[in-house]
Amino acid sequence: MGLRWGILGAASIADSAIIPAIQANSGSTVVSIASRDPDRASALGKKHGVQRGETYSKMLASDDVDAVYIPLPVASHLEWIKHALAAGKHVLCEKPLAMNCDEIRELIVLRDESKLVCAEGMMIIHNPQWKAAMDLVSTGAIGELKRVDGCFSYYLDDPSSIRNQGKLGGGALRDIGVYPVAATRIVTGLEPTHLECIATVNDQFATDTYADCTVQFPGFELHFYCSTLMGRRQSMVFHGTKGWFEFSAPFTSARYRDAELILRRDIDGEFVVRHFGHTRVQYERMIANFEQAVLAGHALAYPLESSLLNQRVIDVALAGGGTLL
């Protein structure tokens, strides 16, 4: 048995990842797609075998929708999560969850009051390659972790894209800077203490199109950059006293390359390449974890409290840096 889902917004991520992930989960169904553009909702529904297209409000009033996935622009997340919770729907929302920490704090209160499940779609925590990374760090396979390097970039100069509209919550740090931060926190189980950030703001878009950050963690540093106006690249490297490992496609392999983990250890000369293939599995596992939280009371892998801790890093980065304690 699974949940009956409504997709509140016809964004590309719903088409490429979320709807297929829901339909791959045994017993789960997408019963409705809502959009401000009826033709767009109808076209997306037809592609995935979903018969019903309707308005946001009609979907939230439907008795046959248990949970909604929200892929709207970031600036609209808080408003529609609140509407969905008020309508008695469980909510999974595309990352980044909110514009700032204050909005997430508000959502935590609403979640607790409603007793509903509400979560951010931080899909990478469900990817098997990150479990492998946690094991390597926790077992000391690369010695004492000293440095993490990350990057995430793509080139998008279309001013009509929501990623290039500051008032809608666009920009590199919000869209993709969240990933190196979340990945480092997930792998190490540690929280950062201080951050320095140099960002380039595009006057036309009113967004940060490039950001270079140094983040202090207990015992090591994370150095990462992100950009919406640079050639496509993804990488994460964890470097310790006795070795290192690197991910070739740490975040979204479908648009980049198949995922590999490369491990080199000085203590025994080990050099290993582990293949993880396509990262679509992370979306399927995210949906399964969310549904288990709703139907069986299981713990979320990435609760709102973790979203809040990640957002505080982005908030400080957007402010130019500072203390995170």
N, C-alpha and C positions, 0 to 999 in steps of 0.2 A: 504494500500500500504506500502511495506517495501523496504529495500535495497537488492541489489544483492551482496552477499559477496564472497570474496576469502579468503581462509585460507592459509597464507604464512608460511608454516611449519607444519609438521605432529606430533607435540608434544602431549603428553598424555592429557594435559589440554584441547586441542582442541577437542579431542575425548570425554572426560568425561563430559565436562561442556559447552564449547563455541558453538560447532556445535548444540547440543541439544537445547541450549538457543535460538540460531538464528532460528532454525526450529520451535520453540514453539511460536515465534512472528508472528502474523498474517501478511501474505503477504511477509515475509522475506524469502530469499532462499540462500543456499550456492551453488554457481554455479561452483566453482573450488577449488581444493586443490593442492597446489604446494609443492614440496619437491625435495631435491637433489637426493632422492632415489625414482624412478618412481614406484617401486613395493609397497613401503610403502604408497605413495600417493594413489595408486590404491586400496589397501586394506582398507585404512581409508574411501575412497570415497564409496566403495562397502558397507561398514558397515552402512553408513548413507544415502545411496541412491544418492550420488553425482557422476555424470557420468564422470566428467572431471578431469584428473590429468595432471599437466604440470610443467614446470620450473618456477622459480620465475619471470624471465624477461618476459616470455610469458604471465603469469597472469597479470602482471602490464601493459602490452601493450593491454590487452583485453578491448574492448569497453563495454562489458556486465558485468563488475565488477565495482560496485560503491564504495565499501569500502573493506578494508582488515583488517584482524585480524592477528597480528604477535606474535607467541609464540616461537620465536627463542631464543638462549642463549642471556643473557643480553648484552654481549659485541658486539653482532651483531644488536642490536635494532636501534641504531642511523643510521647506514648505510642504513638499509632497510626501516626505516621510511622516510628517506630523498628520497630514490628511489621512494617510494610510493607517497609521496607528489608531487614530480616532475612529476609523471605520472598522476596526477590529481585525486588520490584516497584519500578518507577519511581514517583515520587510528585509529584503536583501538589496543593498544599494551599491551601485558602481563606485569604485574609488576615483578620486579621493572623496571621502564621505561628506565632507563639509568644507566651508570656507575657512574656518578657524576653530580653535579649541573651545571657545564659548558655545558654538553651535553643537559640538559633540557633547559637551556637558549637559546642555538642554535635552539632547536626545537620550542620554543615560537616565535622566529623571523621568522622561516620558516612557521609556522602556520599562523601568521599574514600576511605574504607576499602572501601566497597561497590562503587565505580565505577559507581553508578547515578545517574540524573538525579533530582534533588530540587529543587523550586522552589516559591515562593510565587505564588499567583495574583493578582499585581498587574496587573490587566488594562489599566489606563489607559495603560501605556507602549506598548501596541499600537494605540492609537487614532490615526487620521490627524491629528486636530486637534492632538495634542501634537507630532507631527513638524512641523506648520506653526508651532507656537509656538517650537520649537527653532530653526527657520530664521530666524524674525523676530528672536530675541535674538542669535543668533550672527552674523547679517549686519549688526547695528546698525540695523535698520529703525526701532526706537523710541529710538535713541540709547543712552546708558548706562543700564542698568537701575538704578533707585533704590529701588523699593518693589514688593512683591507683597502683595495682599490676597486672602484666601480665606475661604470659609465652607462648611459642610456641616451641615445640620440636618434633623431629622424629629421628629415627636411620637409617642412610644410609651410609654404608662404602664402596660402590662400587666406585672405582677410575675412572671408565669410565663415571659416571653420570656427567652431566653438573653442578650439584649443588656442586660437589666436585672438580671443576677445576677453580682455581683462575683466570687464563687468560681469561676464558669465563664469568666471573662475578659471580661465585658461592660463597658460604659461607652463614653462618647463618644470619648475619645482613641484607644482601641484599635480601635473599630469604624470610625469615619469620620475621626478626626484624622490617621490615617495618610495620607490622600489629599492634602491641601494640601501636606504635607511632601514626599511622594514626587513630586508634580507639579513642585514648585519645584526639587527636586534633578534631576529628569529634564530639565527645560527648560534649566536653567543649567549643568548639569554640575559644580556646586559643592556643597560640604558645609558645613553650618552650624557655627558656633563657639561660640555661647552662646544660651541660651533662658531666657525668663521666662514663667511660667504661673500664672494665677489660675483655679482650678477650684472648682466647686460639687459637693459629694458628697451624694447622696441617702441619707439614713439607712435608708430602707426597702429600697432596692436594694443599698446598699453599692457604688455605682458613681458615677463622675463623670458627671453629666448635663449639665454645661456646662463648657467650658474655653476660656479666652481666652489666646492665646499670642503672644509676640513672639520671633521667631527671627532671630538675627544671622547673616548670610552675608557673605562677603567682598564689600564694596562696596554692599550693600543689605540691607533687612530684609524678612522675611515676617511679616505680621500675619494671624492667622486665628483664627476661633472655630468650635467645633463643639458640637452639643447634640443630645440624644435627647429633649428635652422642649420643643422650639420648632417653630414651623411650618416646613414643608418648604422648604428653600432650598439652592441650590448656586451658587457663583460663584468665579471666579478672575480677578484683574486684575493685569496686569504693566505697570508704569508706568515709563517711561524719560524721559530729558531731552528727547526729541524726539517723544514720542508714547506711546500706550498701546494695549493690546489686552485684550479681556475675553472670557471663555467664559460662555455662558448656561447650559450644562449640562455642566460639565467632567467629571463622574464617571459618573453613571448616568441617561442620558436617558430610559430606558424608564419610570421612575417619576417623571419630572419634566417635561421638555419636550425637543423636538428640539434638537440641539447646533448652536450658531452661534458663530463667532468674529467679533467686532467690532473693527476696527482703525481708529485715528485717528492721523494723522501731522501734526505742525505744520509740518514743513519744506516740504511740498508740498500741504498741505490735503487729503490723501487720506483718505477715509472709506469703508471697505469692510466689507461683511457677507458672510462666507463660511459656507455652510450645510454641515453635516456629517451631518445627519439623525439616524438612530437609532444609538446606540453599541453595538448588538449585535455589530458587526463586530469590536470589540476582544476579545470572547470567542473568536470564531472564529480570529482571528489569534494569540491567546495559545495556543490548542490547537495550531495549526499550528506555531508556534515551538517548543513543547515537544516535539512529535513529531519535528521536524527535529533537535532536540538528541539525542533517543534514537536515531533511525534513521540519521542522517547525521553526527552529531557536531558539529552547528552550535552556535554560542554561544547561550546563553540571553540574551534581552533584559534579564531581571531575575534575576540569579543570587543565591544565598544571601548573598554578600558585600554586595550592595546591600540585601537585606532586613535584614542586621545593622546597616548604617548608618542605615536608616530607624528601626529599633527603638530604637536608642540615643536618638533624639530623643524618642520616646514614653516611654521609661524615665525620662529626665530631666524631662519634662513632668509625669509622674505623681508625681515626687519634689518638684515645685514649682519646678524650674528649676535652672540651673547651667551650668557649662562643658561643652562637647561635644568639646573637643580630645582 
